[in-house]
Amino acid sequence: MPIVQISVVKGRDRASISRCVQEVARTVSETLGAPLASVRVMVTEIEPEFFSVGATLKSESAASVSTGTDDTVGAE
């Protein structure tokens, strides 16, 4: 029984996360040859204040994105 754990910073829409969970389950089933019904996928959403890239909190970098000064975009 493959178990996949995905951690993401909060802020993505539910439909995108659901689609990701389904695609990951299908991919794991296909690549490992495991029955789809045996694959478990869990998503944990992390508050931006509790996630950092280096010493920069994601909540701080989100503010930088809006001002065009973020150099950590895509680093997660």
C-alpha positions in Angstrom: 0.0 0.0 0.0 1.9 3.1 -1.2 1.4 6.2 0.9 2.2 9.6 -0.5 2.4 12.8 1.7 2.3 16.2 0.1 2.9 19.4 2.0 1.8 22.7 0.4 1.6 26.3 1.6 -2.0 27.3 2.1 -3.5 29.4 -0.7 -4.1 27.0 -3.5 -7.7 26.4 -4.5 -9.4 23.2 -3.5 -10.0 22.0 -7.0 -6.3 22.2 -7.9 -5.4 20.2 -4.8 -8.0 17.6 -5.5 -6.8 17.3 -9.1 -3.2 16.9 -7.8 -4.2 14.2 -5.3 -6.0 12.2 -8.1 -3.1 12.5 -10.6 -0.6 11.5 -8.0 -2.6 8.5 -7.0 -2.9 7.4 -10.7 0.8 8.0 -11.4 1.9 6.0 -8.3 -0.5 3.2 -9.3 0.9 3.1 -12.8 4.6 3.4 -12.0 4.6 1.0 -9.1 2.1 -1.4 -10.4 0.0 -1.0 -7.3 -3.8 -1.3 -7.4 -5.3 2.2 -7.5 -7.5 1.3 -4.6 -4.4 0.7 -2.4 -2.8 4.1 -3.0 -3.1 6.6 -0.2 -2.4 10.3 -0.9 -2.6 13.0 1.9 -2.1 16.7 1.6 -1.1 18.9 4.5 -1.6 22.6 4.1 0.9 24.8 6.0 0.3 28.4 7.1 2.6 30.8 5.2 3.8 32.1 8.6 5.1 28.6 9.4 7.0 27.9 6.1 10.3 29.5 5.1 12.7 29.4 2.2 15.9 30.0 3.9 15.2 32.7 6.5 12.4 34.3 4.5 8.9 33.3 5.6 6.5 32.5 2.8 4.1 35.1 4.3 6.8 37.7 3.8 7.7 36.6 0.3 4.0 36.7 -0.7 4.0 40.4 0.2 7.1 40.8 -1.9 5.5 39.2 -4.9 2.8 41.8 -4.9 5.5 44.5 -4.9 7.7 42.8 -7.4 10.6 42.2 -5.1 10.3 38.5 -4.4 13.4 36.4 -5.4 12.0 33.1 -4.0 9.1 32.6 -6.4 9.1 28.9 -7.5 11.4 27.9 -4.8 8.9 25.7 -3.0 
